[in-house]
Amino acid sequence: MSDITQNGPMRAADGTPLKKSLARALRRQKLRALALIAPLLIFVVVTFVAPIADMLFRSVENQIVAETLPRTVAALKDWDSFSGEIPDEPVFDALTIDFQIAAEQKIHTKLGSRLNYESPGISSVFRSTGRGADKLGKDAEKEITGIDARWKDPAVWAQIFGAADWHQAVADWVAAEDASAKMPKFAANPDAAAALPLTEAAYRAFAADVRATGRKAVTETKPWP
């Protein structure tokens, strides 16, 4: 007992305390075992756990409604869905704008598919309404272009709703002819936004969609009906 006290703790061949050396060896064995099962663990997570988790999340997540129909959602804020009464006229005005934008962006059917989980048959309502929404826009377009044909010119719309620095940025982008460069992000004319807020919001959505496609300048693209 006195020899152990005098000589200190037992050590391995390299002079490391035996307890520390055993702990290190055990840690290496655990890491080696983890490395062996890691491929199988990753496979199970990717092919089974992740899809199930995604499905469970989608079953309760409903953000697509607010993203697709933002004006309608805002207008419905004060409506009591348990009252038995249909929403007021401003809600339908907002839905008209939201639905036409969604139909132009081809995303209204995705929303219909999502809501179909909760209300079977509503996806067909969204598809048929999408076709009708296009007619609404074209009827309105015919009315306004009948007053003045210059409303058919994309440059007129861009001039009204775009800020001066945005126009210059777009002109520079067109002149550069650089296919890899992203079209400048739309910046609104504050006076037009204040005078025609609904139209400016629709034009902003249109400009964002054109920018996302990246085919040609907003100033050269016919606005959505």
N, C-alpha and C positions, 0 to 999 in steps of 0.2 A: 504493500500500500504506500509505503514511504517512497519506493522507487518510482511509482506512477506520479506521485505528487512532485517529486524532484524533477523528473524528466518531462512533465507537461503532457498535453493530449497526444494521442497516437497519431502518427503521420503516415501518409502514403509514401511510395518510393521516391516521388519527386519533391518531397518535403512539405506538401500541402496537408493541412489537418485532415484526418481521415473522414470526419463528418462532412466537411465541405466538399471533399472529393467525391463522396458517395452521392451527395445532393446534386452535384454537377453531372455525374453519370446518369442519375435518374432523370434529370431534366433533358439530357440528350436523347434518352430512350423515348420520352414522351413526345418530343419534337419529331423524332423519326417515325413514331407511330402515327402522329397527326399528318405528316407528309404523305404517308401511305394511304390514308383514308380521305385526304383532301379532294382528290379528283371525284370520288364517289359522292362526297358531301356536296361539292359544287354542282354536280349533275343533278342531284336530288333537289337542291334549292332552285336551280334554274328551270327544271322541267316540271316540278310538282309544286313546291312551296310558293314560288313567285306567281305562277298563273292563278293559283287558288286565292292568294292574297289580293291579287289584282281584281279578280272576280268579286270578292267580298267587298272591296273598296268601291267598285263600280255599282254594286247593288245599293249603296247608300249615298254615294256621291252624285250630286245633281248640278254641278257648276255649269254644265253645258247650257242649261236654260238661261242663266244670267248672262252668259257670254254671247249667246245667239240672239236673245231678245232683251237687251239691256233696258230699253225705254219702257217696254211692256212690264217688266219686273218692277221698275221704279213706280210706274203708274198704278200697279196693283197693291202697293204697300199699304194703303188705307182701306182696301176692300175686304169685307168680311165674307170669306168663302162659305161660311155656315149660314149666311142670311137668307139663302134661297133666291137672291136677286142677282141678275147678271151685272157685270162691271159697268161703270159709267162710260160715256162716249169717249173721254180722253184715253181710256185704255185701248179702245179699238183704233183710235188714231195712231197711238204708239205702235200697236201691233201691225198696222198697215205699213208703217215705215220699216220696222224691224224685219217683217216677213219679206218685203221686197228686197232688202239688202241681203238677207240670208239666202233668198232664192238666186240672186245674182252671183253670190259666192258659192252656190251649190252646197250649202251646209244645212239647209232646212230639213233634208231627209235624214241626216244624222241625228238631229234633235228628235224627229219623229220616231226613229228607231229606239232612241233612249226612252222616250216617254211611253212607247208601246209596251215596255216591260210592266208598267203600272196601269196602263189603260189600253188593253188590247183593241186594235183597230184604228188607233189614232195615227199610225204611220201613213195609212192611206189618205187620211184627212190632210196631212201635211203635204203629201205628194200632189194631190189635186189642187190644194190651195196655192202651192208653188207655181203651178201652171197658170192659175187665175191671176196671181199677183203680177206676173209679167204683162198680162193684158191691161191691168190697171195702170201700170206705168206707161205703157205705150199710148193708152187713151189720153193720159195727161200730157205726154210729150207731143201728141198731135195737136192738142189744144194750144199749147204755148208756142210751138213752132209755126202754127197757123197765124198767130198774131205777128210774129217777126221771125223770118227764116234764119236770122243770125244766131238764134238759140241752137241751131244745129251745129254750130262751129265749136269744137272742143276748146279752142283758144279763148273764146268769150267766157266760158265758165271758169277756166283757169285764171283768167285775168281778174274776174270778180272775187273769187274766193281765195286765191293764193297771195301770200305776202310778197313784197317786192324782192326781198333777199332770197326767197325760195325760187322765184322766177329766174333770178340770175344764176342760182346754183343749178337749176335744171338746164338752162341754156349752156352753161359750162360743161355739164355732164353730156349733153347731146353733142357738143362740139368735140369733146375728147374722144368719142367713139371707142371707149374702153369697155369691152364686153364684161370684163371682170369687176368693174366698179358698180357699186350699188347706186340706184337712183336716189337722189336726195329725198329725205323724209319730208312729207308735206307740212308746210307751216301756213296757218290760216291768216287771212286779212282780218284784223280785229274788228274793223268797221262792218264788214260783211257778216261776220259771226254774230255781232250784236244785233244787226238788223234782220238777219234771216237764220236764226239758230238751227232750226230743223233741217233746212236745206244745206247749211254748212256742215252739219253733222253727217248727213248722207254723202256729201261730196268728200268729206274726210275719209269715210269708210271706202268709198270708191277709189280715192287716191292711194290708200294703203293697199288695196287689193291689186291695183295696177303695179305698184312698186314691188309687191311680193312676186308677181309673175316676171317682172324685169324685162318685158319684151320691148316696150317703147315708152316714151315720155307721157306723163299724164296730160300734158298740154296738147298732145297729138291724138289722144284716145277719146272716143265718144263716151260721154257720161252715161251711166245706167239710166234707163227710162224712169 
